[in-house]
Amino acid sequence: MIQSKHIKSPQLVLIVDDQEINRDVLGMILEDYYDLIYACDGQEAIQKIEEYQDKLSLIMLDLMMPVMDGFQVLSHVHESESLQRIPIIVLTAEKDAELRALQMGAADFITKPFDMHEVIRARVSRIIELSEGRRLISAAEHDKLTMLYNRNFFFEYANRIHLYHPEWHMDAVVMNIEQFHTVNELNSREFGDNVLRIIGNEIRAFLAETEGIASRIEADRFDIFCKAQKDYQALLDRFQRKVDGVSENVSIRLRMGVMPWQEDVKPILLFDRARAACNMIRGEYKSHLMIYSEDMRVRELLNQRLLNDLRQAVQEKQFVVFYQPKYNIQCNPPRLSSAEALIRWKHPELGMIPPGDFIPLFESNGQISIVDNYVWAEAARQIAAWREKFGMVIPVSVNLSRVDVFDPNLVQNLTALIRENGLDYKNLKLEVTESAYTDNASQLLDEVGRLRENGFEIEMDDFGSGYSSLNMISAMPLDVLKMDMKFIKNIEHNAKDFRLVELVMDIAKYLKVPVVAEGVETENQLRLLKEADCDLVQGYYFSRPLPPEEFEKLIIREKEIIRGTQA
């Protein structure tokens, strides 16, 4: 009998941390190499460990958590014969805690913050390999709830199909239940289990009609390896009809990602791409099916290239900071007041890369703080350089992302820039988007409050796009409102839009803070904003974002205006 070569199948890793940002960063580091599930405290961790004990290859465990800490979880796992096989890597910033955790049975530890990504992946891989001993699957095991294959056997079987039957042209299909944890919480675990059983039954009925295999990979993720189907929307509709029949009072939505067969592409990569397609439509209301395409592959390759090149780009100063001026329009003529720092990437091979192509990517992968720190340093240096060259200070606004806010060294790092460049704290203004305030608000409000206590001014960016409640706005620590440019676009032609601008002005007067209007392009927009008592504007009417040497022409012009006024 010909034996298939063993191809490593994806292992399941449980990440336990009460801080969302830590879970996100670890997820970003490991998601391309392992299947991941999460828990936010020790109690939830034990529930997940019990549920997935036959599938788990590793637990990454924070030690300091509410409800139940990591030491209690360690003790629970160590005392259970059925759980002792699962290795645990503890996550901690406390040196004293490491020794205690190792004495209690932890296999390794990783120190916070998580900045050595390759080291983390290497340590995770080493611990899993030591635990599993690189063993092959020896028997066909099934998920007890759905009677579909378990993950390990599924991928071993898929690899053998790929090896011995390449002519079958098997597609990879990944299906998830939208917001399944909410379905469980609102309707009970028993209800959720029944939904999973029904889906499992229908998948097995589908496979009885075609060549293929399937697995319940994790809580609500189903992987199907089947011969290419003519109409995947029809297949998704088939499964959707089954879950629609579970209850008239409960809405359950499925989403599906498909990676069509490609020659010489192994199942593990097929399912990675199918999962990526499925994740792209998470939370969508209209589209519930995504077929992985060549455009998506090209975009993924580009994204990976940009992520790989990020640190080198910082070292080689490929990033260039542009500055868009803000003008005080309550003066006559309008006066240059400050500027906003906007980044551009001059890639040596790819050319000029628009910020829309890399900023969202770095935000989603937890790397945006690298870019932000670069911009802060460049902006602070530029403010000081202009002060020395022209004898006047041009304050600059820089972006503060959610990742930055949860950096324990944030205040220290920003303060160091102020001192190194001999600036006043108000010279470097910090912009936080309104949507960031409305997401996990309490911790963000505390940190922003500490920044203001140190003397920094906070600007709420994109005000009007995040749907903040009025009582929440009054509690937000802020010094400036930046009105979303969507408000400005049609104020010349739509009375309702202009009335919304006036309402924003009323809110700002109530809060006793100035307003910056973004995206001002025409003289009529400028006139209406001035009549509405808007303080500052930025936009193409005055200037596009400029490199430092071109921005200096505006400073020279401003100095001439000042001299003319004094004369």
N, C-alpha and C positions, 0 to 999 in steps of 0.2 A: 504494500500500500504506500502510495506517495504521500509524504508528510508535507504539510504547508509550512512555509517559513513564518515564524511568529512576528507579527507586526504589532508594536505596542499600541494598545487601545487606550482611549482617554480615561484617566482616573477621576474619581469624584473627591473633591476637597471641600471641607466645611470651614468657612471663615467666620470667626466669632469675635465681634468687637462692638462696643456700644456707640462708637463714633462712626457716623455714616461716611465721613471723609476717609477714614482708615479702611473701611470695607471697600469703598470705591477704588482707592489706590491699589490695594492688594488685588482686587478684581482685575484692574487694568494690567497689572504685572503678570497675572497668571492665566487670564481668560483664553489666550491663544494656545495654551498648553494643557489645560485641565478643564473638566466640567466643574462648576462651582455652585454651592448653595451657601446661604448666609444665615446667621443668627445675631441678634443684637444684645443678648444677655445670656447668662449662664443657664437660666431656666429654659429658654427657648433652645439653647444649644443641646441640652440633654434630650429634649423632645426630638430634635433632628437626628441626634446620634442614635437614639433608640429606633427611629423610623428607618434610617438608612444604614444600620450597622452592618448589613451584609454587603453594602456597596462602597462604603467609605474607605478611601485609601489614606487619608490624612485629615487631621484637625489642626487648624491654626487658631490659637486661643489667646485672646487678650486676658490679662490677669486681673485688671482693675475694672470692674463693671458693677452696675446696680443690679438689684434683685437677687442675683447669685453670682459671686465672683469666679474667676478662673480656677482658683485653688480648689473650690468646692467641686467644680466640674472634673478637674484632675483626679480628685479623690474618688468621685463616683465611677469614673472610667477605670481607674486602677483596681478598684474593689470588685469589678464585674468580670467574671471569667469570659463572658461572651464579647466584652468590649476591649479587653486588654490588648488584643492584637492590633488595634488602631493606633498608630503613632501620633503624638501630639507635639507640635512646635508652639512654644509660648511666645507671645508678643508683649514686650514690656520696655519701658524706659527706666525701670528701677533695677539697678545692679544687684541689690540685695535679694530681689525677688527671683532672680535667675537661678541661684544656687538652690533655694528652697523648691522651686518648680522642678529642677532636675532630680532632686532627692525624692520628689513625689512621683517620679516616673516619666517626666517629659523627655522627649527624644532629643530636642534641640531648642534653641531660643533665637529669636530675631529681635534686634534692638530697634526701637523707634527713634527718629522718624524713618520711613521706608525709602531711603534714597539710593541704595545700591541694588538696582533691579536685577542685574545678572547674578549677583551673589545670592539674592533671595531665591531666584529660580533654581540655582544650582543646589542650594541646601534643601529645598523642597524635593527636588528630583532624587537627591542622595538618600533622604530619609524614606521616601516611598520605595525606592529600589531595595534598600536594606530590609524593609519590612516585608515586601512581597517576594523577595528573593528571585525576581525575574521569572516567576513560575508561569507556566502556560495554563490555560483553562483546560480542565480535564473532563468536565461533565456539563451537560446542558441544564442550566438552572433557570427557573422562571420567577418573575415577579409574582408574589403570592396574591396580590390584589387583582391584577389584570390577566394573569397567566400568559403574558408576553415574556420574551426572553429578557434576562437581566443584561446589564450593559456590557459586561465582560464577554459573555458568550456571544452576544449579538455582534460585537465588533470582530471577534475572532471568526465567526461564521461569515460575516460580510467580507472579510479579507480573503477567506477561502473561495467564496463565490467569485470575487474579483480575479483571483489567481487562476481558477480552473474554468470559469465560464465568462470570459471577457466579451463573448458574442451576445450575451444577454442584454447588454445596454441597460444597466440598472440605475435608476434615479434615486437620489437621496431626498427624503421628505422629512421635515421637522414640523411638528404641530404642538402648539401651546394653548392653554386656556388663559384668556385675558383676565388678569387680576384674580388668579385662583385663590390666593391667600384670603382675599376679601370674601369670596364665595364660601370658603370654609368658616371664616369668623362669623358671618351673618347667618349661616344656615346649618352649622355644626359640621364636625369632621365626618360623621356618618354620611351626611348628605354629599359631601365632597367625594368620599370614597365610592359612593354609588355612581356618581358622574364618571369617575375614572373607570369603574368596571364596565359601564355602558360603552364608553369609548373603546376600551380594550376589546369588548365583544364585537363591536362593529369593525374594528381593524382586522380582527381575526376572520370575520366574515368576508371582508374585502380580499384578504390574502388567499382565502380559499378559492377565489375566482381568478387569481393571477399568480405569477411566480414572485415570491418575496418573503421577507422576514421583518419582524418589528420588535421594538423594545420600549418599555417605559423607562426612560433614562433617568429621570428624577421626578419630583412631585407631580408636575403637570406637563412634562415634556415627553412627547412620543416621537421616536425615530422609526421611519419606515424605509426599507430598502427594497424597491419594487421595480418591475419592468416598466419602462416609460409609458405614461398614460397620455392619451390624446387631450384630455380636458381635466386639469387639476382643480379648476373652479367647481366642476361637477362633483369631484371627489370631496372637496371641502364642504360643499353644500350637503352631501350625503351624511357626513359626520355631524354637521351642524343641525340637521333635522333630528338626529337622534338625541342630542342634548337639549334641543328645544322641547322635546317631549317629556323631559324629566319633571318639570314643574311649570305651571302657568304663571306663577308668581315670581320666578327667579330668572333673571336674564343672564345667560351664559354665552360668551362669544369665543369662538376658536379663531386662531390665526395660523397660517401655514406658509412655510418657506420651502422652496424646491430648488435643488441644484441638479440640473440635467446631467446625464452621463457624459463623461469626457474620457477619451482614450488616455491611458497612462496616468489617470488621476485616481489615487487610492481612496477607499471609502472614508478614511478619517478626514481627509481634506474635503471630500464631497459634503460630508455632514457639517464640517466647519462653515462652509459657504452657505449651506441650507439654513443653518442656525443664524448666520449673519443676515440672510434675507428675511427670516422670520422676525428677528429682533428689530429690523428696520421699520416694521409696521406696528410695533408695540404702541398701544394707545390710539391707533388710528380708528376713526369712526366709519370711514367709507371703504377703505381697502383692507381686506383680510387675507389676501394672497399675494406673495411676492416670489417671482421666478428670478433666480440669480442670473445676471446677464454679464456679457463681456464688459459693458460700461461699468458695472459694479466691480468687476475684477480689476479693471484699470484703476478705478478710484481707490480700491483697497491697496493696490500696489503703490500708488502715489502716496496715500496716507502713511503707509509703512515707511516709505522712503523719507517722508518729511519727519516722521518720528525718529528715524535713525539719524537724520542729519541735524537734529535740533541742537545738540550740545556743541557740535563742531561749528554750527552757524553762530552760536553765541561767542565761542572762542575766537572765531575769525571776524567777528563784527559784520556778518552778512546782514543782520537786521539794521535797518535805518529808521530813526525816529523822525517823523514829519510833525509839523506843528500847524494847527489851524487856529487862526486868531479869533478872539472874542471881542466884540466892540460894545462899549457903553453907548446906547442909542438915546439916552436921556440928555446927552450933551450935544452941542451944536458947534462944530461938526462932531459926528460920532468919534469916540476916542478909543484907541487900542487899550484894552484892559488886561487881558490875559490870553492864554492859549490852551489848547488841548493836545496832548501827545498822542499820536497815532502811528502805529508801527507798520513798516513795509519790509518784505524779505527779498533781497537781491541775491537769489540763489546762483552760484557760479555756473551751473549747468542748466537749470530749469528756467532761468531768467527771473523777472519780477513776479512774485507770487502774491496775489491779492490776499488781504487779511482774512476775508471770508473763507478762504481755502484752508487756512491753518489755525486760526483762532478757535473755531468750534471744535476742531480735531483735538487740539491740546487741552481744551476745557474738558472734553469727554474722557480723555485719557489721563487726567490729573497732572499734566505737564505744563499747564498754563502759568504756574508760578515762576518757572524758569524764564519765560518771556517777560512776565510782569516785572520781575526783579531787574532784568536788563533795562527795560524802559524806565523804571524808577531811577536807576543809576545814571542813565544817559540824560534824562530830563533834569535831574538835580545838577549834574555837571554843566548842562547847557544854560540853566538859569544863572549859575555863578559866572560863566564865561561872558554872557551878555551883560551882566552887571559890571564886570571889570572893563568890558570893551566900550559900553555905551553910557555907563553911569546911571542906569535905571534897571529896576527889577520887573521882569515880566513873569508873573506867577503862571505855573503850568499845572493842568489837571491830568492826573494819571489814573488808569483803571485799577480797581481793587476787586479781584474775583473772589468767589466763595472759597476756593482752595486757599487763597492768601489769608483770608480772615481767620481760618482755623490753624494757621501756622503759629506755634507758641512763641516764635521769635519775631513776629511781625513788627511789634512796636519797637523792639530793640534795633531791628534792621533799618526801619525807616528813620528812626532817630539818629542812627549812625550816619546816614546819608545827609541829613540836615546839618549835623555838626561838621562832617568832613568838608562840606562845601560852604560853610559859613552862612547858611540860610536861616530865614525865619520859618517857623513851622507852617505859616499860612502861605508861604511861597509854593509849596508842593501840595496841591489840593487832591483829595482822594475821591474818586468816583465809584459809587456802588449802584448797581442797577436796582430798580424798584422790585423786580422779580426775586432778587436775592433776599430782600427784606422779608418777603412773604413766604419764603421757604426756610423752615427751621429758624424762625425769627428770633427766639429768645437768646440763643447763643451768639448770633450775629449782632444783635442789638447790644449785648454786653461788650463785645470786642470793639465795635465801632464807638461805643461810649468811652472806652478806655483811650482810643485814639484821640477823641476830642478833648479828653482831660489833659492829654499831653500837648495840646495846642494845634492839632491838625484840623483843617476844615473839611467837612464831608459834603459831597454833592450827590444828590439822588439822581442818577442818570435814567433816561427813558421814562420819566414820570408820566403816568397815564396809560402805560402798557401792561402794568402788573396787577391792576384791579385791587389796589389796597383799599381797605375800609377806612373811613374818615377817622374813626377812633384810633386805628393803628397808626395812621400818619402822624397824629399828634404825639404819639409815644416814640416816634423814630428820632434818633439823634442825627440831625442834619443841619446844614448851613446854607445850602443852595438847592433849588429845584431846577432840573434840566428837563424842559418839556419835550416829549417825544416828537420827532419831526413829522409824524403822521398827522398831528394836530395842525401843523402849519401849512401843509400841502395845498389845501383847498379853501383857506380862509378868505381868499379874494372872491371866490365864486359861491360859497356856501355859508349862509348866515348861521346855520346850526354849528358848523365847525368853528366859526369865530366866537360864537357864544360859549363853546367849550373852552376856548382859550381864555375868555374872560373869567370863567369859573375857576380855572387854574390860578389865574391872578388873584382871585378872591381867597383861595386856599392859601396862597403864598403870603398874602397880607395878614391872614389870620395867624399863620406860623411865624410871621415877621422875618421872612427870608426872601432874598432876591430870586428872580427867575431868569434862566438862560433858555432862549429859543434856538433849537437846532434846525438846520436845513433851510435857512432863509435864502431865497434865490432871486426875489423880485423886489422892486421899489415899493410896490403896493403892499406886499407882505410886511416890509419894514415899516411903512407908514401905519398900518393897522396895529402892529405890535407896539409901536411907540404910543399910539393913542390909547392902547389898553394898559399902559404903564409897565410894559415889559422892560426889564433893566438891561439885559445883555443879549446879543445875538451872535450866532456863528453860522456860516454857510457860504455858498458860492457867490452870493451877492457881494460880499467883501473879499473873500479869497478861498480858494481850494486849500487843502493841506499842503504845506510847503516844506522843503528841506531847510535846514537851519540857515544856510547861506542866503536863500531867497527870502526867508522870514526876516532877515536882518534889514532888508529894504523897507519893510513896514515899520521897524523900530526907528530907522533914520527919518522916515516921513513923520512919525509921531513926534520925534524930537524937534523937527522943524515947526510943527504945529504949536508945540509948547513954547518955543522961542518967539513965534509970531504972536501968541497970546500974551506973553510977558512984555513984549515990546509995545 
